[in-house]
Amino acid sequence: MSEDVFTPMNYPVMCYRKSSTPGIQGDGDVPFHRHDGFEFYLFLDGSVNFFAAGSVFSPVRGDLFIVGPEQSHRAISRGYHQYDRFIINLRRDRMKEFLTRDNDLVGTFDFSELSTVKRVRLASDRIDEYCSVAEKLEKAVYLRKPCDDLLVDAYLTEILVLIARELSGSRDQEEQGAVPDLVSEVKNYIFDHLTEQISLDDLSRQFFFNGKYISATFKKYTGMTLRSYILEQRIMLAKRLLREGSNVSEACYHSGFLDYTNFIRSFTHSVGMSPGKYSRCARAGALGGKY
């Protein structure tokens, strides 16, 4: 199961290129996660599914995804090809510095469009240009030599201008993997009935589709099985209840778990600590950002 983890950005700018081999460095284990800033994800090589904003993509070399603040996203390697990507994270407050200036970037990177993900497909020469600037940005961010803050500003400006021009130059740049209404409707049904028992038969009767078809479609477009998704949502609800002062038994039964032992086991496996410890840490204000 993959929990939706909030990962706060401790630094205003992060920039790194990462290459890895599927099955060796554990990229398939990276959960759905969110940031308090923008992520610019440039796919360079490999075979992956990229999940963001309720859509699933099968990127090709040069696909650049702009993931807004608070958007849950994840990439999962497929096959055994070397997985290569360049990632830039720009914290919300840092991004606002660029958007409050007198320039044309405001219309391109709109904070009101947080429920969408933008994709731009870079041509070969633009890929090289982007990577060249990003490599210089990476060095300036991490070496921190005198006046590197000015270079970071300059390289970020160059990157944002390149993206803005690519986005404005094509009408197809926001192409997304089409998510069937069925998937969204199933998610809404789960949300409304989370504290009840939900079976494939229930979903089949509700949506007039075969249960196996619903299950397969949901997995295809979310990257998660129905069981994993329901379990994730219940644990997220239990965490909220514990943070708000419910005891462990109340959190168990009010989040849809009928079996107390199963709740303890599932919660501990997912969160990395027992519900009791989570509750104590919440009361002490000792929960980190990922919790």
ChimeraX attribute file (.defattr): number of C-alpha atoms within 10 A of each C-alpha:
attribute: neighborCount
match mode: 1-to-1
recipient: residues
	/A:1	15
	/A:2	17
	/A:3	18
	/A:4	18
	/A:5	19
	/A:6	17
	/A:7	16
	/A:8	15
	/A:9	17
	/A:10	9
	/A:11	11
	/A:12	14
	/A:13	21
	/A:14	17
	/A:15	21
	/A:16	16
	/A:17	16
	/A:18	11
	/A:19	14
	/A:20	16
	/A:21	16
	/A:22	20
	/A:23	13
	/A:24	9
	/A:25	10
	/A:26	12
	/A:27	16
	/A:28	15
	/A:29	14
	/A:30	14
	/A:31	17
	/A:32	18
	/A:33	19
	/A:34	24
	/A:35	22
	/A:36	19
	/A:37	23
	/A:38	24
	/A:39	22
	/A:40	21
	/A:41	20
	/A:42	27
	/A:43	23
	/A:44	22
	/A:45	16
	/A:46	21
	/A:47	22
	/A:48	20
	/A:49	17
	/A:50	21
	/A:51	21
	/A:52	27
	/A:53	20
	/A:54	21
	/A:55	19
	/A:56	21
	/A:57	19
	/A:58	13
	/A:59	20
	/A:60	15
	/A:61	18
	/A:62	22
	/A:63	21
	/A:64	24
	/A:65	23
	/A:66	22
	/A:67	25
	/A:68	29
	/A:69	19
	/A:70	17
	/A:71	23
	/A:72	20
	/A:73	24
	/A:74	23
	/A:75	21
	/A:76	18
	/A:77	21
	/A:78	15
	/A:79	12
	/A:80	12
	/A:81	14
	/A:82	14
	/A:83	21
	/A:84	17
	/A:85	19
	/A:86	19
	/A:87	19
	/A:88	21
	/A:89	22
	/A:90	24
	/A:91	21
	/A:92	18
	/A:93	12
	/A:94	14
	/A:95	18
	/A:96	15
	/A:97	9
	/A:98	18
	/A:99	18
	/A:100	10
	/A:101	10
	/A:102	8
	/A:103	10
	/A:104	13
	/A:105	18
	/A:106	15
	/A:107	11
	/A:108	15
	/A:109	21
	/A:110	11
	/A:111	16
	/A:112	8
	/A:113	11
	/A:114	15
	/A:115	15
	/A:116	17
	/A:117	20
	/A:118	19
	/A:119	23
	/A:120	22
	/A:121	24
	/A:122	21
	/A:123	13
	/A:124	11
	/A:125	9
	/A:126	15
	/A:127	18
	/A:128	13
	/A:129	15
	/A:130	20
	/A:131	16
	/A:132	12
	/A:133	15
	/A:134	23
	/A:135	16
	/A:136	14
	/A:137	25
	/A:138	19
	/A:139	16
	/A:140	21
	/A:141	20
	/A:142	13
	/A:143	10
	/A:144	11
	/A:145	11
	/A:146	9
	/A:147	9
	/A:148	16
	/A:149	13
	/A:150	11
	/A:151	17
	/A:152	20
	/A:153	13
	/A:154	13
	/A:155	20
	/A:156	20
	/A:157	14
	/A:158	16
	/A:159	18
	/A:160	17
	/A:161	16
	/A:162	15
	/A:163	24
	/A:164	18
	/A:165	13
	/A:166	16
	/A:167	19
	/A:168	13
	/A:169	11
	/A:170	11
	/A:171	8
	/A:172	12
	/A:173	18
	/A:174	16
	/A:175	13
	/A:176	17
	/A:177	15
	/A:178	11
	/A:179	17
	/A:180	13
	/A:181	9
	/A:182	14
	/A:183	19
	/A:184	14
	/A:185	13
	/A:186	18
	/A:187	16
	/A:188	12
	/A:189	15
	/A:190	20
	/A:191	13
	/A:192	10
	/A:193	12
	/A:194	19
	/A:195	17
	/A:196	14
	/A:197	11
	/A:198	16
	/A:199	11
	/A:200	17
	/A:201	14
	/A:202	12
	/A:203	18
	/A:204	16
	/A:205	11
	/A:206	12
	/A:207	15
	/A:208	11
	/A:209	14
	/A:210	13
	/A:211	17
	/A:212	12
	/A:213	12
	/A:214	20
	/A:215	19
	/A:216	13
	/A:217	18
	/A:218	22
	/A:219	16
	/A:220	16
	/A:221	20
	/A:222	20
	/A:223	22
	/A:224	17
	/A:225	16
	/A:226	22
	/A:227	13
	/A:228	15
	/A:229	20
	/A:230	18
	/A:231	23
	/A:232	20
	/A:233	18
	/A:234	24
	/A:235	25
	/A:236	20
	/A:237	19
	/A:238	26
	/A:239	23
	/A:240	17
	/A:241	19
	/A:242	24
	/A:243	19
	/A:244	13
	/A:245	14
	/A:246	16
	/A:247	16
	/A:248	22
	/A:249	15
	/A:250	13
	/A:251	25
	/A:252	28
	/A:253	16
	/A:254	18
	/A:255	22
	/A:256	22
	/A:257	23
	/A:258	14
	/A:259	10
	/A:260	14
	/A:261	11
	/A:262	12
	/A:263	25
	/A:264	18
	/A:265	13
	/A:266	19
	/A:267	23
	/A:268	17
	/A:269	12
	/A:270	16
	/A:271	17
	/A:272	12
	/A:273	14
	/A:274	18
	/A:275	25
	/A:276	15
	/A:277	13
	/A:278	22
	/A:279	24
	/A:280	17
	/A:281	15
	/A:282	19
	/A:283	14
	/A:284	9
	/A:285	10
	/A:286	12
	/A:287	14
	/A:288	10
	/A:289	10
	/A:290	12
	/A:291	16
